[in-house]
């Protein structure tokens, strides 16, 4: 069942799970895991995986472990651990257990000793260049390392010496002894352990050797008795090695299944490339609202429901494809339309003086907070003698069928009165600085008995009460659909107009905005308060009212 409870066909992983449950495999239970490496912030691709792993387990009455793949102390940090946990919870999921690959370092070391004793692993002194040369090619078999036939006793002594820190970094590795003729290059004696003298964020200086991903991953799954280990397609070739280690160790038979990773237009999904954008200051931080990171999307105003609905909609595929970012924005827009408070904000203020409005008089106007939500109620906005409208809502020489304000023309102010433009005031350079208008008595919204019909409705703010705000208008980070596929440096395709900052005037109610509030700035789009806000109000544009993107 989908999140909305509508029937849909099963994806291929759900079919596997249902078949396993039907046949009482693993005791008729399901336990998945989400195993991020804490070396960066999660992005929308990880969100798809989170929704799959946690959603699948929830759908079939199981659970999901959150396990940090912290086998490389050089790149990992507790900052990333904390951000990952925050992202998973924000998306609406919780884990049954929180584990770390480092929890299993002692057990993994014992597994390595067993493989050495059983003749399935050896210590190799070759350089990385020598190993690469001996490994062969997909069509040429590999050649044995001169150290491949060391005795069990010598391998045990050398590996224990590696773990004790007796040898320099890079001088020795532990390799699995498998098949140098295999068509799968990963089966040609892969490295299991390497020497690293680095402080680990959890184990400190205890270890001088660290397991490689391919050795740590499957065994960690097995230790936790994961029933369905779900990976992206790049791990298809790793499955044979995953199964080989489990078989030789005789441990719980976790199984790996692969699905297509998420690739999305006008962005990049590589952690390495995202780190470049941060380090080289193309964006302000990992949570810059232009980034495809979950934290960036949260700061921009995306909702967890929109991301979950997006993940449900794109489904699970067996082949890589490129998803249009407009589809994600569609779900964001759909959710925000349902929950956002409507307010008025003016980005290009043009002063309007209501000449026939009494000095000092204030009229309270009631505006609905959200027409999609009858329970949202109304708010009061004061109307007075001086207001600001959008400069673009007035034209001195308009085309035909122009329904906004023009000389001699009438327009309704949202929630207030009908006004007529009587005079245009310009400065010495000929620039329009002010409009002088008259309001039509008895034309107040909801109480209109003037008998006048006007087609145009524009938004406004009260000049005496409006609050100043900085508004950050975000657009696509890249100018091309697939920057990773273009020739040259992907950074050459960054959209120089991906951020524009405007000074706006907003309703005074926005002075009380919180980071959780969602707003629709009427006729301008959806906006959210930025964490940078303090004495100065700062709002981020989440998405427009409709998809207006036009590729360069």
C-alpha positions in Angstrom: 0.0 0.0 0.0 1.2 3.5 -0.7 1.3 6.3 1.9 -2.2 7.4 0.9 -3.4 3.8 1.1 -4.1 3.5 -2.7 -3.5 0.1 -4.3 -0.5 -0.1 -6.6 1.5 -2.9 -8.1 4.5 -4.3 -6.1 8.0 -3.3 -7.0 10.5 -6.2 -7.5 12.0 -5.9 -4.0 8.5 -6.0 -2.4 7.8 -9.2 -4.5 11.0 -10.7 -3.1 10.1 -9.8 0.5 6.5 -11.1 0.1 7.8 -14.4 -1.3 10.4 -14.7 1.5 7.7 -14.1 4.1 5.3 -16.6 2.4 8.1 -19.3 2.5 9.0 -18.4 6.2 12.5 -17.5 5.2 14.5 -16.0 8.1 11.6 -17.1 10.4 9.1 -15.0 8.5 10.6 -11.7 9.6 12.2 -8.7 7.8 15.0 -6.6 9.1 16.7 -4.0 6.8 19.4 -1.5 7.5 20.4 2.0 6.3 24.3 2.1 6.3 25.6 5.6 5.5 29.3 6.4 5.7 29.6 9.5 8.0 31.8 11.4 5.6 29.3 14.0 4.4 25.7 15.1 4.5 22.9 13.0 3.1 21.2 14.0 -0.2 18.0 13.3 -2.0 19.4 10.0 -3.3 19.9 8.8 0.2 16.3 10.0 1.0 15.1 7.5 -1.6 17.1 4.7 0.0 15.9 5.8 3.5 12.2 5.7 2.3 12.8 2.3 0.7 14.6 0.6 3.7 12.4 2.1 6.5 9.2 2.0 4.4 9.7 -1.6 3.4 10.3 -2.8 6.9 7.4 -0.8 8.2 5.0 -2.1 5.5 5.8 -5.7 6.4 5.9 -5.4 10.2 9.7 -5.4 10.5 12.4 -3.0 11.5 15.4 -1.1 10.3 18.8 -0.6 11.8 20.7 2.6 11.3 24.4 1.6 11.0 27.2 3.9 10.3 29.9 2.5 8.0 32.7 4.1 9.9 35.7 2.1 8.6 37.7 5.0 7.2 38.8 7.3 10.1 40.4 9.8 7.8 37.2 11.1 6.3 34.6 10.6 9.1 33.3 13.0 11.7 30.7 13.0 14.5 29.3 16.1 12.8 28.2 13.9 9.9 26.8 11.3 12.3 24.6 13.9 14.0 23.4 15.3 10.7 22.5 11.9 9.4 20.4 11.0 12.5 18.7 14.3 12.3 17.8 13.8 8.6 16.4 10.3 9.1 14.2 11.5 11.9 13.1 14.6 10.0 11.9 12.4 7.2 9.6 10.7 9.6 11.5 7.4 10.3 13.0 5.8 13.4 15.4 2.9 13.8 15.2 -0.1 16.0 18.9 -0.1 16.7 21.8 2.3 16.2 25.0 0.5 15.3 28.4 1.4 13.9 30.7 -0.8 11.8 33.3 0.1 14.5 31.1 -1.8 17.0 32.2 -5.0 15.2 36.0 -4.3 14.8 36.9 -7.0 17.3 34.5 -9.5 15.6 35.7 -8.6 12.1 39.3 -9.0 13.2 38.4 -12.5 14.6 36.7 -13.3 11.2 39.9 -12.3 9.4 42.0 -14.6 11.7 39.6 -17.4 10.9 40.0 -16.9 7.2 43.8 -16.9 7.5 43.7 -20.1 9.5 41.4 -21.7 6.9 43.7 -20.7 4.1 41.5 -18.1 2.6 43.5 -14.9 3.4 47.2 -13.9 3.3 49.4 -10.8 4.0 50.7 -9.2 0.9 53.8 -6.9 0.9 53.3 -5.8 -2.7 52.8 -2.1 -3.5 49.5 -0.9 -4.9 51.1 -0.6 -8.3 52.5 -4.1 -8.2 49.1 -5.5 -7.2 47.3 -3.7 -10.0 49.8 -5.0 -12.5 49.4 -8.6 -11.3 45.6 -8.4 -11.2 45.2 -8.6 -15.0 42.3 -7.3 -16.9 38.7 -8.5 -17.5 40.0 -10.5 -20.4 43.4 -11.4 -19.1 43.7 -13.6 -15.9 45.6 -12.3 -12.9 49.0 -13.6 -11.7 49.7 -14.7 -8.2 51.5 -12.3 -5.8 54.9 -13.7 -4.7 53.4 -13.6 -1.1 50.2 -15.6 -1.9 51.6 -18.9 -0.7 52.8 -17.8 2.7 52.1 -20.3 5.5 49.2 -19.9 7.8 51.7 -19.3 10.7 53.6 -16.5 8.9 50.3 -14.8 7.8 49.0 -14.9 11.4 52.3 -13.4 12.7 52.4 -10.7 10.1 48.7 -9.7 10.5 49.0 -9.5 14.2 52.1 -7.3 13.7 50.0 -5.1 11.4 47.4 -4.8 14.1 50.0 -4.0 16.7 51.4 -1.1 14.5 54.7 -2.7 13.8 54.8 -1.8 10.1 54.4 1.5 8.2 51.2 2.6 6.5 51.0 1.1 3.0 53.7 -1.5 3.6 51.3 -4.5 3.9 47.7 -5.5 3.4 45.6 -8.5 4.2 44.0 -10.0 1.0 41.4 -12.7 0.5 42.6 -15.7 -1.5 39.9 -16.4 -4.0 40.2 -16.7 -7.8 42.7 -14.9 -10.0 40.9 -16.2 -13.1 37.5 -14.8 -12.2 35.7 -12.7 -14.7 34.7 -10.5 -11.7 37.7 -8.4 -11.0 36.5 -8.0 -7.4 37.1 -11.7 -6.8 40.8 -11.5 -7.7 42.1 -11.5 -4.2 40.5 -8.3 -2.9 42.0 -6.4 0.0 40.4 -7.0 3.4 42.5 -4.8 5.7 44.9 -1.9 5.3 47.2 -0.2 7.9 46.1 3.3 8.9 47.5 5.4 11.7 44.6 7.7 12.3 42.4 8.6 15.2 38.9 7.1 14.9 36.0 9.1 16.0 34.8 6.3 18.3 37.6 3.9 18.9 40.4 6.5 19.2 43.9 5.0 18.6 43.0 1.4 19.5 43.2 0.1 15.9 46.1 0.3 13.5 44.3 -1.8 10.8 40.9 -1.0 9.4 38.6 -3.3 7.3 37.7 -2.5 3.7 34.1 -1.8 2.9 33.6 -5.1 1.1 34.8 -7.1 4.1 33.0 -5.0 6.8 29.7 -4.6 5.1 28.4 -8.1 4.5 29.7 -9.3 7.9 28.1 -6.4 9.7 24.8 -7.3 8.0 25.3 -10.9 9.1 26.1 -10.0 12.7 22.9 -8.0 12.9 21.0 -10.8 11.0 19.8 -8.4 8.4 17.4 -10.3 6.1 17.4 -8.0 3.1 20.5 -5.9 2.4 19.4 -3.4 -0.2 22.1 -1.5 -2.2 22.3 0.5 -5.3 23.2 -0.9 -8.7 26.9 -0.1 -8.4 27.2 -2.9 -5.9 25.9 -5.6 -8.2 29.5 -6.8 -8.9 30.1 -6.9 -5.1 27.3 -9.4 -4.4 29.5 -12.4 -5.4 32.2 -11.3 -2.9 29.5 -10.5 -0.3 28.2 -14.1 -0.5 31.7 -15.6 -0.6 32.8 -14.1 2.7 29.5 -15.2 4.4 29.8 -18.8 3.0 33.5 -19.2 4.0 32.8 -17.9 7.5 29.7 -20.0 7.9 27.7 -17.1 9.4 24.1 -15.8 9.1 23.2 -15.7 5.4 22.2 -12.1 4.8 21.3 -11.5 1.1 22.0 -8.4 -1.0 19.6 -6.9 -3.5 20.2 -4.0 -5.8 18.1 -1.1 -7.1 18.8 1.9 -9.3 20.1 5.0 -7.5 18.4 8.3 -7.9 19.9 10.7 -10.5 18.1 14.0 -10.8 18.3 16.8 -13.3 20.2 20.1 -12.8 22.3 18.8 -9.9 25.0 16.3 -8.9 24.7 13.4 -6.5 28.3 12.6 -5.9 29.4 13.3 -2.3 32.9 14.1 -3.6 31.5 16.7 -6.0 29.1 18.2 -3.4 32.1 18.5 -1.0 34.0 20.4 -3.8 31.0 22.8 -4.1 31.2 23.5 -0.3 35.0 23.7 0.0 35.4 25.9 -3.1 32.7 28.3 -1.9 30.3 27.8 -4.8 27.7 27.3 -2.1 27.7 28.6 1.5 27.5 25.2 3.2 26.2 21.6 3.1 22.7 23.0 3.9 22.8 25.7 1.3 19.2 25.7 -0.1 20.5 25.1 -3.6 22.2 21.8 -2.6 20.4 18.5 -3.1 21.2 17.6 0.5 18.3 16.8 2.8 19.4 19.5 5.2 19.6 22.0 2.3 16.0 21.0 1.2 14.8 21.4 4.8 16.3 24.8 5.0 14.7 25.7 1.7 11.3 24.7 3.0 10.7 21.3 1.4 8.6 19.1 3.6 9.2 15.4 4.7 5.8 14.4 3.2 6.7 15.9 -0.2 10.0 13.9 -0.3 8.3 10.7 0.8 5.6 11.2 -1.8 8.3 11.8 -4.4 10.1 8.6 -3.4 6.9 6.7 -3.6 6.1 8.1 -7.0 9.4 7.4 -8.7 9.4 3.9 -7.4 12.1 1.3 -7.4 13.8 0.4 -10.7 16.4 -2.0 -11.9 18.0 0.4 -14.4 19.5 3.8 -13.9 17.5 6.8 -15.2 17.4 10.6 -14.8 14.5 12.0 -12.9 13.3 15.5 -13.7 13.7 17.8 -10.6 10.3 19.3 -11.6 8.6 16.2 -10.4 10.1 16.7 -6.9 9.0 20.3 -7.0 5.5 19.2 -8.0 5.1 17.2 -4.8 6.6 20.1 -2.7 4.1 22.5 -4.3 1.2 20.1 -3.7 2.0 19.8 0.0 2.8 23.4 0.6 -0.5 24.5 -1.1 -2.3 22.4 1.5 -0.5 23.7 4.6 0.9 27.2 3.9 -0.5 30.4 5.3 -1.2 33.0 2.7 0.5 36.4 3.3 1.3 39.5 1.3 4.9 40.5 0.4 6.0 43.2 -2.0 9.4 42.7 -3.7 9.5 45.9 -5.8 7.7 48.5 -3.7 5.8 51.3 -5.4 4.2 53.8 -3.1 0.5 54.5 -3.4 -1.3 57.4 -1.7 -5.1 57.0 -1.3 -6.0 60.7 -1.7 -9.6 60.5 -0.5 -8.7 58.3 2.6 -9.1 60.3 5.9 -5.8 61.1 7.7 -5.1 58.7 10.5 -8.0 56.3 9.7 -7.2 52.6 9.9 -9.6 50.0 8.5 -9.2 46.4 9.6 -9.4 43.9 6.7 -9.9 40.2 7.3 -7.9 37.8 5.0 -8.2 34.0 5.0 -5.1 32.2 6.0 -5.5 29.2 3.7 -8.4 28.6 1.4 -7.4 24.9 1.2 -7.9 24.6 5.0 -11.3 25.8 6.4 -9.9 25.4 9.9 -7.0 27.8 9.3 -9.2 30.9 10.1 -8.5 34.5 9.2 -6.0 37.2 10.1 -6.4 41.0 10.4 -4.5 43.3 8.2 -4.7 47.1 8.7 -5.4 49.3 5.7 -4.5 53.0 5.7 -3.8 56.1 3.6 -0.4 54.9 2.2 0.4 51.4 0.9 2.9 49.8 -1.3 2.2 47.6 -4.3 4.4 45.8 -6.7 5.9 48.1 -9.3 5.2 45.4 -11.9 1.5 45.7 -11.1 1.3 49.1 -12.7 1.8 50.0 -16.3 1.6 53.6 -17.7 1.0 52.4 -21.2 -0.4 48.9 -20.9 -1.4 46.5 -23.7 -5.0 45.5 -24.2 -6.5 43.0 -21.7 -4.2 44.3 -19.0 -6.2 43.9 -15.8 -3.8 45.4 -13.2 -3.4 49.1 -12.4 -3.1 51.7 -15.1 -3.8 55.5 -15.4 -7.5 55.9 -15.0 -8.0 52.2 -14.4 -9.3 50.3 -11.4 -8.1 47.3 -9.5 -9.1 45.5 -6.3 -6.6 45.4 -3.5 -6.5 41.9 -2.0 -9.0 41.7 0.9 -9.5 45.5 0.9 -11.0 48.1 -1.5 -11.2 48.9 -5.2 -8.9 51.8 -6.1 -8.6 54.0 -9.2 -5.3 55.5 -10.4 -5.7 59.2 -10.8 -2.2 60.6 -11.0 1.4 59.3 -11.7 4.2 61.1 -9.9 7.7 61.0 -11.4 11.1 62.3 -10.4 13.5 64.5 -12.4 14.8 61.4 -14.3 11.3 60.5 -15.3 11.1 57.4 -13.0 7.7 56.7 -11.4 8.0 57.3 -7.6 4.4 57.4 -6.5 0.8 56.8 -7.6 -2.0 58.9 -6.3 -5.2 56.9 -6.2 -8.8 57.2 -4.8 -10.6 54.3 -3.2 -14.2 53.5 -4.0 -16.4 53.7 -1.0 -18.6 50.7 -0.1 -16.2 48.4 -2.1 -14.5 46.6 0.8 -14.0 42.9 0.1 -16.8 40.8 1.7 -19.0 43.9 2.1 -18.9 45.3 -1.5 -22.1 47.1 -2.5 -20.5 49.5 -5.0 -21.9 47.6 -8.0 -18.4 47.8 -9.7 -16.8 44.8 -11.3 -13.1 44.8 -11.8 -11.1 41.9 -13.1 -7.7 42.6 -11.5 -6.7 41.8 -7.9 -3.3 42.7 -6.6 -1.5 42.4 -3.3 -0.2 45.2 -1.1 1.3 46.1 2.3 0.5 48.9 4.7 3.3 51.5 4.5 3.1 52.3 8.2 3.3 48.7 9.4 5.1 46.7 6.8 8.2 44.8 8.0 11.5 44.9 6.0 12.8 41.5 4.9 15.6 40.0 2.9 14.2 37.5 0.4 16.5 34.9 -1.2 15.3 33.7 -4.5 16.7 30.3 -5.5 16.9 28.6 -8.8 18.5 25.5 -10.3 22.2 25.1 -9.2 23.3 24.1 -12.7 22.4 25.3 -16.2 22.4 21.9 -17.9 20.3 18.9 -17.2 23.1 16.5 -16.4 26.3 18.3 -15.4 28.1 15.1 -14.4 27.8 13.9 -18.1 29.1 17.0 -19.7 32.7 17.3 -20.9 35.1 19.3 -18.7 34.7 20.4 -15.1 31.2 20.0 -13.8 31.6 23.4 -12.0 31.8 25.2 -15.3 28.0 24.6 -15.7 27.0 26.3 -12.4 24.1 28.7 -12.8 25.4 32.1 -11.9 21.8 33.2 -11.3 21.0 30.4 -8.9 20.6 32.9 -6.0 19.2 36.4 -6.2 18.6 38.6 -3.1 15.8 41.2 -3.0 14.8 43.6 -0.2 11.1 43.2 0.4 8.3 44.6 2.5 6.1 42.0 4.2 3.0 41.9 6.4 3.8 42.7 10.0 2.5 39.2 11.1 5.7 37.8 9.6 7.7 39.3 12.5 6.5 36.3 14.5 7.4 33.7 11.9 9.2 30.6 13.1 11.4 28.1 11.2 8.5 25.6 11.1 6.0 28.0 9.5 5.3 27.6 5.8 4.1 30.6 3.8 2.7 31.4 0.4 3.6 34.9 -0.6 0.5 35.6 -2.6 1.3 35.6 -6.4 5.1 35.1 -5.7 5.5 31.5 -4.5 6.2 29.5 -1.3 8.6 30.8 1.3 10.1 29.8 4.7 12.1 31.7 7.3 15.8 31.1 7.1 17.9 30.1 10.2 20.1 33.2 9.6 17.2 35.4 10.6 17.6 37.4 13.8 17.0 41.1 14.0 16.6 41.0 10.2 13.9 38.8 8.7 15.3 36.5 6.0 13.0 34.3 3.9 14.0 31.6 1.4 12.0 30.8 -1.7 11.0 27.2 -1.6 9.3 26.8 -5.0 7.2 28.9 -7.3 3.4 28.7 -7.7 3.9 26.8 -10.9 6.8 25.4 -12.8 8.3 28.3 -14.8 11.8 26.9 -15.4 13.2 27.5 -18.9 16.6 26.0 -19.6 19.2 28.4 -20.9 
